[in-house]
Amino acid sequence: MSSEKDISRRDFLKTTGIAAGTLVGGGLIGGLVGYNMSGKGTATLEHGQHGTATEETGSPKAKMFFMNQRDFNILANATERIFPEDDLGPGAKGLDVPYFIDHQLAGQYGSNSKEYMHGPFGEGAPTQGYQSRLTRAEIFKQGVQRLESEAQNRYKKSFNDIEAKQMDEILTAFQKGDVQMSGVTSAFFFTLLRAATLEGAYSDPIYGGNRNMDGWRMKGFPGHQMAYITQIEEPKFQKIEPNSLGSH
């Protein structure tokens, strides 16, 4: 009986198109700015020139939101402490997570353009979701500035110059809500930062993060395959080289 069920399931997957990848879809946390689905970027690169993206690298390394290099480095260092490099693979910096977040803040995610952003603004319960009058772009800009001021107050150094354990101490204070912020709690900023870091590590490279699909490789995730027909009959686990949307 169980054998018949297994066979019918395989037949169902083959005939409905699921195995062919026709149901692959879904969006990420924001819109693309200066970038299109063909994988070509139009933003200014670090060295002041223009360039295009490739399947290997993902989107160009171009800042679209943080114009101050110090602030961008603070964001990069904070994400690296949340998602550090280890023996399993690269960390947030190696996966271009800071660029992913920067690009998203410059788009609809940062401006909250698809969300209701009018009053009244109550304090709200943790289960009630987004409650701030500030956009995510404003929250991240303020949060990065507060990371810097906390480092200056505690250690008389820039956040970019303190030790890793000192960065962790400051980030923990944000996570606990112990740092004063205007219009939002530091705990909420940390929640946004952590979520965006993970999304950048595991999103499709076409959105600027998950460089070389290494985030997917660490998870054994195949990405966006055109079809699974050749693997679906195999009883053993199949290790599949991941594919990005930009390669289709």
N, C-alpha and C positions, 0 to 999 in steps of 0.2 A: 504493500500500500504506500509506504514512504517512498519507494523507488518510483512509483507512478507519479507521485506528487513532484519529485525532483525533476523528472522528465518534462512534465507539463509546465513547470516553472521556467525551465530553459526555453521551451518552445514559446512560452508567452513573451519572454524577454526578447527573443529573436524577432517575433512577428509584430510586436507593438512599437518597435523603434527605440526602446530604452537602451538596448545593447549598442545601437548605432549612435548613441549620444544625442538624440533629438530632444531630450528633456533637459539638457544642460543649460543653465541660465542663472539669473539672479544678479543683483547689483551689489556694490560696495558702499562705503559710508559717505560718498559724496560724488559730485560731478567732476569731470576732467576740465582743466583749464590749460589752454595752450597745448593740448594733446588730443589725438584722435585714435580711433580703434584700429587704424592701419599701422599704428606703432611709430608714427613720425611726430617728433616734438618740434615746437616752434619757439620755446622759451630760450632765453639767453643762457648760455652755459657759463660755468665758473670762470673760464678764461676769456669770456666776452664774445665768443663766436656762437654760431648756430650749428646745430647738428641733428642727426636722426638717431632713433633708437634701433636696436637690434634685438633678436630673440635672446641672445646671450646676456645682454646687459639690462634689458628692460627699458625704462624711460630714461631720458637724458638726466645727468646730474645737474639740475638747474633749480635754483631757488626761486620760488614764485611768491612767497608770503613773507618770510623773514629776510629783510634786506640787510640787517645787521649780522655780520659774521659771528660776533660773540654770542648773540642770542641763539643763532642756529646751532652753534657748538654746545650751548647749554642744553638745548633740546636733545641733541645727539647723545651727549653724555648721560642724560637722564634716562633715555630709552635703552642705552647700553646696560645700565644698572638693572633695569627691569628685565631685559632679555640679553644676558651676557653671553659672550662667546665661551664655548667649552669644548670638550673632546668630541662632542656629537656634531658640532658644526659652528658656523659663524653666528655672531650676535646681531643686535639691531643695526649697528653701523655697517657690518659686512653685508647685511641684507638690504641696505639702503632705506631702512625704515624712516630715518629723519626726513628724507626727500619725499617719501610717501605722505607723511603727515603734513609737511610743508605744502605739497600740491593740493591735498584735500582741504586745508585751511583756506587756500586761495579760491576754492570753489564753493559749491552749494552746501557742503558739509560745514564749512567755516562760517558761512553767512546765515545758516539755518533757514534758507529760503523756502524750504518745503514744509516748514513747521509753523504752528501758530505762536507768534511772539508778542502778543498784546496782553495788557494787564487784565485783571489784577494779578499781581505777583505775590503769592503767599509763600510762606516758608516751605510748606509741603512735607509730606512724609517720604521716607526713603523709597517706598513702593510706588510713588506717584510720578516717577520719571523726571524729565527735564523741567525745572521750575524757575531758572534764572532769567532775568531780563537781558542778560548779556548773551551775545552770540558765542559760539565755540571759538571763533577767531579772537574775540576779545578776552575770553577766559584763558586761552593758551598764551596770548601775549602777556597778560597780567601774571599768569602762573610762572612763566619763564623769568620775568622780572623779579618775582618774589623768591624764586630759587636762588637768584643771584644775590639779592639783599640778605637772605638768610645765611648764605655762605660768608658774606662780608661781615655780618654781625657776629657770627659764631667763630670764624677762623681768620678774619681780616684778609681773606683772599677771594678771588673770583671762584665761582662754582666750577669753572673749567680747570682750576689749578689745585683743587683740594684732592685728598686721597679718596679712593673708592669707598672705604668704610665711612668716611665723612659724608660723601654723597648719599650713601644708604641711610645715614642718620637723619639727614634733612628730608629725604623722600619718605621715610617712615613718619616723620612729624607731619608731613602733608597728608599721608594716608590716614592718620589718626585725627585729622582736622585741627591740629594744634597751631597751625600757621594762619594768621589773620589775612583774609582777602576781602575785597570789596565786591558785593553783589553776588557772591558765590562762596561756598566753603572750600577750603584747601583739599578736603577729602573728595569733593566732587571733581575738582580739577585732576586729582590723582587718578580717579576712576576713569575719566576721559583719556588721560595720558596712557594708562595701562591698556585700555581697550584699543586705542589707536595703534599702540605699539604692536600688539598681537595681530591686529588686522593687517598692518604693514608687513609683518613677517610671513603671513600665510595667504595674502591676497595674490591675484594674478600679477605677474611682473609688469603687465601693460599699464598698471596703475602706479608704478614707480617703486614698489617695494619687492620683497622676495627675490632679490637679485639672483639670476641664474637658476631660479626655482629651487634654491638650496633649502628654503623653508619647507617646501613640499617633500624634498628628498629625506629630510630628517624625520618626517612623519610617514613616509612611504605612500604619499598621496600621488595619484597619477595625473592630476590636473585635468585638462580638457582633452580627452581622447575622442577621435572621430568615431571609433567603434571598438567593441569588445568581443566581436564575433569569434575571432581566432582564439581567445582565451576562455570563453565562457564554458567550454566543455571540459577544461582542465580541472581535475579534482584538487590539485595542489595550489597553494598560494602563489599568485603570479606577481613578480616584481617587475613593474612597468616603468620605464623611463618617462618622467612627467612631460606634459605638453602645455604650452601657454596658448592663450587665445590669439596672441600675435603671430603664431606659427601657422594658423589656419587660413 
